């Protein structure tokens, strides 16, 4: 109970972050701890979080694909540590590489189970506490992949498109309760995400002309991604707590994050505008005659 009083009576925030064993999740946990906030860091294996324990984090073994009742108990126990959760960061996820036809039903289900259904599982588990508080932030770690799909990464892109839709819908549902929801659409940051891609077991040689250039690009990108995850984590921590560069700002539904993400989103929007310019006149001729 003392932890609850401390957390709720000061500017100190309590974070709950999934996927903290590496990458953005780990760096965000460290950034939050550096601010003096409380962090509940999770990964499928808590043993991979020992360094975060040494920095002051409370760690929990958690798989976002667990059944609701198991997740519920895990969250109940986690909330008891500090008495509340102020910021939920849905970061757990991975990339499946393979053409649409190459990816098996099981491979696709596993991907969506983590990247999409896992987000929904965490929302169902944590949202009751945020509603009771009438405050809080839900940040879904999205991707520039949510703005345009490509050969070979189309299934991964589809999960990020889905998460973006979930984010915008959830945002409208809980805004009146004082809860903010945003998607942070990351560009390419120098993490292990590219190295840990899952590749479909099936290969269709006839598709190689379309898929191989993307595979080669992704392989060459690892270790050379332009984004610095430490800088990203610091900025995200400021935005979600409305401090520093986030002071006085309202989080948007979706935020292009990273120089390459900004350029990518601009290109996607220009493509959409070009489509409207070319097609809006003809496709707008389909209304009933008795409507404007």
N, C-alpha and C positions, 0 to 999 in steps of 0.2 A: 504493500500500500504506500510505503514511503516513496518508492520509485514513481508511482502514479502521481503523487502530490508534486514531486519535483518536476516531472515532465510537463504537467499541465499548468504549473504556476509560473512558468518562465517562457522565454523565447526558444528554449531548447525543444527540438523536434524529435519525434520517434519515427524512424524509417523502417520499413519492411521491404527488403529487396530480394528478388529471386535471381538465381543464376549468378552467384557471387564467386564461383571458383576461379574465374579468370575474366579478362576483358573489361568491358564497361561496367559490369556489375561489381566486380572487385574494386575498380578504381572509384566508383561512386560511393561504395561503402567507406573507403578510406577518406574520400573528400568530406563525407558527412561527419565522420569521426573527428576529422581535423577541425571542423566547425565547432566541435563540442557537443554535437547531437548524439542521440542514442541510436544504435543500429542493430536491427535483427537481420542478420545475413543468412541466406539459405542457399543450399545446393543439394543435389541428390545424395552426395556423400559429405557429411559434416567434417570428415577428416581432412578434406581439401581446404578447409577454412581456418586451420589452426593459426595461421599468421594473423588473421583478422581478430581472433580471440586475444592474441597478444597485444593487439592495438586497442582492445576494449569493446569489441563487438560481442553481442550474444548470437551464437550460431545455432542453426536448426537444420536437421536433415529433412528435406522436403522435395517431393516430386510433384510438379504442378498437374500431373496427369492422374494423381491419386483420386479415389472416389470421394464424393462430397463429405461423407461422414468422417473419413479419415482426415481430410483437410480441415474440417471444422474443428476437430479435437486438437489438431496441431496448432491452429490459429488461437484457439481458446488458451492453450498453454503459453503461446508466445505473447499474447496480450497481457497475460498475468505478470510477465516479467517487468514491464514498465507501466502497465495500467492503461495503455492506449496505443493507437497507431495513428500517426499524422499523415504520413506519406507512404503510399504503396507504389513500388516500382516493379512493373511486370517486365522483366528483362530476359528471363529464360527463353532460349530458342536456339535453333540451328538451321543450316542451309542444306537442302536436298538438291543435288545437281543431277540433272537428267532430263531428256526430252519428255514431253507429256506421255507419249506412247511407251517410252522406256520405263517409266516409274510404275511399279506395281501398286495394286490397291492397298496393300499393307504398308508399303513405303509412304504412300500419300497419307494414309490414315495416321501413321505415327507422326508425320510432320505436322499435320493439322492438330493432332491431339496435344502436342506441346505448344506450338506457336499460336494457335487460335483457341482451342478448347481450354488450354491451360490458363490463358488470360481470363476467360469466363469463369473458370473454377475459382481463381483467386478473387475475382470481383465478388462472386457469391459468398465467399468465405469472409472477406474483409469488410464489404460494404455495410453490413449491419452495424458495425462499430462506428464507421464514419457517419452514418445516418443518425445514430444516437448522439454523437458529438455535435452534429450539424456543422461539421467542418472536416477538412481533409483534402488531400490531393491524390489522384490516381494518374500515374504517368506510365503510359505504355511505350516501351522502346520499339519504335517503328524503324522504317528504312526508306531510303530513296527508292527502293524497289517497289514501294506502294504507289508510285506515280507512273510507272511504265514497266511493262513486262518484257522479258527477252527469252529467246531460245535458251534452253538448258537450265535456266533458273526460274522458269515460269511457275513451277509449283511453289517455290519459296515466295516469289512475288505475290502469288495468289493469297498466301497466308497473311502477307503484310497489307494487301488490299483489304482483306477481311477484317484485320485488326483495326485498320483506319476507320472502317465503317462502324465497328463496335464502339470505338472511341467517340465518334461524333454522336452516335445515338445515346450512349450512356451519359455523355456530357449534358445533353438536353434533359435527360430524365432526372438528374440530381442537382442541377445548377441552383434550383430554388432552395435547396437544403444547405447551401454554402459549401458544396463540394465541387472542386475543380477537376476536370479530366482533360488530359492532353496526350497527343502522340508526338514523340520526339523522333523525327524521321532522319536517322543518322545517315551520313555519307560513309565513305570508307575510312575506317580508323584502324590503326596498327595494333590489332588484337589477333587472337588465334582463330577467329571465326572462319576465315578462309581456309586455314590449315585443317580445321576440323569438319569440313564439309563432308556430308554423306553422299556417296555416289551410287546411283541406281545400279542394281546388279545386272540389269539387262542393257545390252548395247545393240542398236540397230544401225548397221553400217550405212544404209541409205540416207540416214539423217546426219551423218558426220559432217557433211559440207556446211550445215547450219550450226551444229553444236560444237564442233572442234574449235572454231575461232573463239568462242566464248570460254570454253574450257582453258584454252591457252592463255587468254587474257586473265582469267581468275588465278591461274597458277602463277603467272608472272607478277601479279599484284601483291601477293603475300610478302610481307616485310617491307613493302614500298608504299603502303597506303598513306595518303597525305595527312590524315587526321591523327592528332595526338590524343590518346584516350585520357591522359591525366588532365590536360587542358579541358577536354570535353566534360569530364566528371566535375571539375570545379565549377564550370559554367552552369551545368545542369543543377548542381546543388544550390547555386545562387538563384536560379530561375524558380525552382520549386519551393524555395523558402522566402522568395521575394526580398532577397538581400543583395547587396552589391549591385551587379549589373541587372539584377531582376527586380530591384526596388521600384515600386510604383507601376509595374507592368502587369497586365492581365494576360495569362497564358492563352494562346490561341488553340483552337481545336487540333490543329496540326502544325508542327514547326519544322521546317527544313533546317537541318542542323549540320553544319560543316560547309566549307566553301564549295566543295564539289556537289553537295546536296542542293545548295541554293542554285547553282548553275543547272543542275539536272531538272529541278522542279520548274525553273524558268523555261527550259526547253520543252518540257511536257505540256506546260500551259500554252506555249506558243503553238504547239502541234494541235492542241484542242481548239484554240482560237482559229487556226487555219481551216480546220474541219468545219467550224461554224460558218466562217466566211464563205466557204465553197458550197455548203449544202443547206444552210438554214432556209433559203428562199424556197427551194423545191420541197423540202420535208415539212414545211409549215403550211402546206396546201391540203392537209388531211383532216381538218376539223369538219364537223357537221355544218351545213349551210346556215343553220339558225344560231350559230355561235359567232362571236367576234373573231 
